[in-house]
Structures are given as C-alpha cells and as structure tokens.
Amino acid sequence: MSRRRVKPAPDAPSPTASCPCGLPAAYTECCGRLHLGPATAGTAEQLMRSRFSAFARHDEAYLLRTWHPDTRPREVDFDPELRWVRLEVLDTSDGGPFHAEGTVTFRAHYTEHGRPGAMEEHSHFVRHGGAWVYREAIPAG
C-alpha cells in the first residue's frame, strides 16, 4: 500500500500544530490519523471534524473518499481566498458507534479576503461499506 501525499493548503499548519478541528490534540494525533488512512472515524461527529480539517488543509482526496458516492462531486473546488479557521459543533443526533446514520449541526468560521465569516450547516452522515460518510446538508427549518 502506497502512502499518499496531502497537498497542504497555503500557509497550512505543521503536522505537530493543534488540529484545525478544535479538539485539544496535535493534528497528527487527531484528524491526521484519519486523513492518512490508518484510522477511520468512529462517529459522525469525528468524521465531521476530520472533514473540516481536510477543508482547512485542502485535502481533496480525503474529502472525496469520505463523501457518499450518490452525492460526491467530481472534485472539490477550494477557494484560494477562503481559510477555514475554527469549528464549533453545536449539536449531534445519533451518529454513534452503533448507529447507521446521524446528523451534526456545526458552525464553521472562516476568513475570506481577510474578512471573518461563519456558516452553519446540519450535515447528514450515513454508514456506507461500514464507514461513516458525508451524505448531504439538511436544509434548516
């Protein structure tokens, strides 16, 4: 099995820096384990956090690998002016080790053209082939 290389985002933090997902761990001990393949997400929330980190680090391969095949785009279009800077998990529903699906509501903070912003989403996750994958955003309301 070959080791794939991750193309880091411009100004990406070093692997020993704090993980972008917001948990108190180094990237290599947190989401980096999932991005590089030796581990898989055990919960929908863990997958959500690892996908946020993948967006922050421009890891297209991981994002596509963890996207449900029915909703997966052909590629991820990273905006070079957008930097994901902080994640807040607001709520989870199901998505645990013994569930087949779950939702995670989160607020993702970013800067775009140097201006701060945030977006909220209710993400739907399902098990596919035994692994958690992102299915779709659920409209609010």
MARDOLO-711396 format. One line per 2 residues: their letters; for each residue x, y, z of N, C-alpha, C. Coordinates in pm, whole numbers. Each point is the difference from the previous one (the first is absolute). Example, Ala and Ser with C-alpha at 12.3 -4.5 7.8 and 13.67 -1.06 7.14 Angstrom:
<recs>
AS = 1319 -569 780 -89 119 0 90 120 0; -35 105 -72 82 119 6 -77 109 73;
</recs>
This chain:
<recs>
MS = 85 -116 0 -85 116 0 89 123 0; -26 88 -93 83 121 -7 -55 107 91;
RR = 86 86 42 -39 112 85 -31 118 -88; -119 53 8 -34 113 -85 45 129 66;
RV = 27 99 -81 44 128 50 -117 97 -1; -9 78 103 -102 103 11 60 131 -46;
KP = -67 67 -92 45 133 -43 -53 99 102; 86 53 87 -49 90 105 -51 131 -57;
AP = -92 59 72 -50 131 -37 113 100 14; -6 108 -76 99 104 22 -3 42 147;
DA = 117 17 58 12 37 141 -60 -105 94; -3 -127 -44 -55 -106 84 87 -18 124;
PS = -62 -31 114 78 -22 122 84 -127 -14; 104 -8 78 85 -119 -2 -79 -117 59;
PT = 43 -125 -31 -70 -116 54 -1 -6 152; 96 65 67 3 -3 146 -80 114 63;
AS = -53 89 -82 -83 110 50 -134 -54 50; -72 81 73 -133 -40 46 -88 -35 -118;
CP = -87 -97 20 -87 -44 -107 -102 109 -34; -25 24 -129 -98 101 -39 -142 -28 50;
CG = -30 -126 33 -137 -36 40 -41 57 136; 97 50 76 -32 62 128 20 -86 122;
LP = 26 -128 -17 26 -85 115 142 27 50; 25 -20 129 132 33 56 105 -109 -27;
AA = 37 -14 -126 101 -100 -39 76 51 -122; 118 -55 -19 77 33 -120 -70 -62 -121;
YT = 16 62 -114 -60 -49 -124 33 -147 -24; 126 -40 17 40 -138 -29 -68 -101 91;
EC = -35 42 122 -65 -90 95 -152 6 -10; -52 95 -72 -145 20 -9 -45 -33 -143;
CG = -33 99 -78 -53 -23 -135 104 -52 -98; 126 27 25 104 -51 -88 -1 -151 -12;
RL = -33 -69 109 -9 -148 -4 -106 -45 -99; -109 76 -8 -108 -34 -92 36 39 -143;
HL = 60 116 -16 35 47 -134 99 -93 -68; 95 -53 76 103 -85 -59 -40 -146 -9;
GP = -112 -38 59 -54 -132 -23 14 -107 105; 88 9 100 8 -112 93 -121 -12 93;
AT = -81 101 7 -118 -4 87 -121 53 -77; -118 -39 44 -124 52 -58 -84 62 112;
AG = -88 90 -38 -86 67 98 -94 -100 66; -8 8 132 -88 -89 75 -140 56 19;
TA = -16 131 -22 -129 65 16 -20 103 -112; -124 41 -18 -29 104 -99 70 131 39;
EQ = 2 33 128 66 123 43 150 -6 -30; 63 -113 25 142 -11 -30 24 16 -150;
LM = -88 -55 -82 15 19 -144 -20 147 -37; -99 66 61 -22 142 -27 124 81 32;
RS = 58 -25 116 120 73 40 116 -27 -96; 15 -124 -41 111 -32 -90 -22 61 -139;
RF = -125 12 -42 -28 63 -129 25 151 8; -34 63 113 34 142 17 151 18 -12;
SA = 76 -86 69 146 9 -8 49 -23 -142; -65 -90 -72 39 -25 -139 -28 123 -87;
FA = -111 68 25 -25 125 -73 106 103 35; 35 10 128 101 97 44 136 -30 -63;
RH = 30 -127 -23 130 -40 -54 -3 -28 -150; -115 19 -63 -18 -26 -145 31 -145 -36;
DE = -48 -93 80 21 -142 -25 -118 -55 -81; 4 22 -129 -109 -41 -88 -22 -151 1;
AY = 107 -78 1 -13 -145 -4 -80 -52 119; 26 54 119 -74 -45 118 -147 41 -9;
LL = -24 123 -43 -138 47 -11 -79 -87 -96; 56 -30 -114 -71 -83 -98 -18 -142 51;
RT = 100 -53 70 -8 -136 54 -109 -13 106; -28 110 71 -98 -5 110 -134 62 -40;
WH = -25 13 -128 -124 54 -54 -80 -116 -57; -129 -7 28 -83 -109 -52 5 1 -152;
PD = 14 -117 -65 12 -3 -146 -121 59 -73; -119 -2 62 -118 56 -67 0 153 -4;
TR = 76 64 88 0 147 6 139 60 -20; 99 -82 -21 140 44 -13 22 79 -129;
PR = 62 118 11 35 74 -122 122 -64 -67; 28 40 -120 117 -52 -71 129 52 62;
EV = -5 123 49 117 61 63 -46 103 102; 92 42 84 -29 102 100 65 129 -48;
DF = -80 103 -9 49 129 -47 37 85 120; 128 5 33 48 80 113 18 145 -45;
DP = -61 91 73 16 142 -27 132 44 64; 95 50 -79 129 37 59 -8 118 97;
EL = -109 75 -2 -16 114 91 -72 -38 129; -44 -124 11 -78 -46 116 88 -85 90;
RW = 3 33 129 75 -76 101 -97 -41 110; -12 -131 21 -82 -50 110 83 8 127;
VR = -52 68 103 82 29 117 -49 -62 131; -128 -31 10 -49 -53 128 -132 -71 -21;
LE = -20 -107 75 -122 -80 -8 -68 -5 136; -131 20 -1 -82 -21 120 -104 -106 -32;
VL = 1 -110 72 -105 -100 -14 -111 42 95; -118 28 -56 -112 53 77 -93 -108 52;
DT = -14 -110 -77 -93 -106 40 30 -124 -82; -30 -115 58 8 -127 -73 -126 -79 30;
SD = -40 -80 -97 -114 -89 17 40 -135 -58; -6 -103 82 46 -133 -39 145 10 -48;
GG = 39 -80 -97 136 8 -51 106 -65 87; -42 -82 95 96 -67 88 49 -131 -58;
PF = 82 -71 75 59 -125 -50 -102 -106 -40; -120 4 56 -100 -103 -29 -114 50 -87;
HA = 12 121 -54 -103 56 -88 36 -19 -146; -101 8 -86 21 -10 -145 -2 138 -65;
EG = -51 100 72 0 137 -52 -1 98 115; 27 125 -31 1 103 102 13 137 -64;
TV = -24 101 81 15 138 -47 91 75 96; 70 96 -56 86 89 78 -32 142 -44;
TF = -34 83 97 -22 142 -27 125 73 46; 53 84 -88 125 67 32 1 141 -55;
RA = 93 77 55 30 134 -51 148 0 -36; 29 29 -125 138 4 -48 40 146 -24;
HY = 106 41 65 48 138 -12 111 5 -105; 1 108 -74 98 15 -107 38 146 -16;
TE = 104 23 -78 30 134 -49 0 -9 -152; -53 103 -63 -2 8 -146 42 141 -38;
HG = 105 8 -79 58 129 -35 33 79 127; 41 -72 106 38 63 125 -116 37 92;
RP = -124 -23 -44 -118 34 83 -56 -127 65; -33 7 130 -53 -118 67 -145 -28 -40;
GA = -36 -126 6 -137 -43 -27 -24 -134 65; -124 -47 -10 -35 -131 55 -116 -57 -80;
ME = -8 -131 -5 -113 -68 -62 -47 -110 94; -131 -24 -1 -57 -108 80 -59 -103 -94;
EH = 10 -126 42 -56 -107 -82 -44 -115 89; -104 -69 -44 -43 -126 60 44 -106 -101;
SH = 101 -77 34 54 -100 -91 -55 -137 33; -37 -74 -104 -53 -135 14 111 -97 -38;
FV = 28 -94 92 102 -102 -20 -64 -137 5; 52 -93 -79 -49 -137 -2 119 -94 -4;
RH = -27 -125 31 103 -103 -16 -10 -52 -144; 115 -12 -63 6 -55 -135 121 -93 -4;
GG = -25 -127 -28 109 -97 4 63 -10 137; -79 26 105 48 -10 137 65 126 54;
AW = 26 99 -86 67 123 44 -96 118 -4; 23 96 89 -78 123 -2 37 82 -123;
VY = -102 54 -69 21 90 -113 -100 115 10; 40 113 -59 -88 117 -8 -100 -25 -112;
RE = -129 19 29 -105 -21 -102 -43 132 -62; -41 96 88 -55 125 -54 -24 100 113;
AI = -21 123 -40 -43 104 94 -152 -8 8; -52 13 122 -145 -1 20 -46 144 14;
PA = -95 43 -81 -47 139 12 -55 29 139; 27 121 49 -52 41 132 -151 22 -10;
G = -67 -24 112 -143 29 6 -75 -121 -19;
</recs>
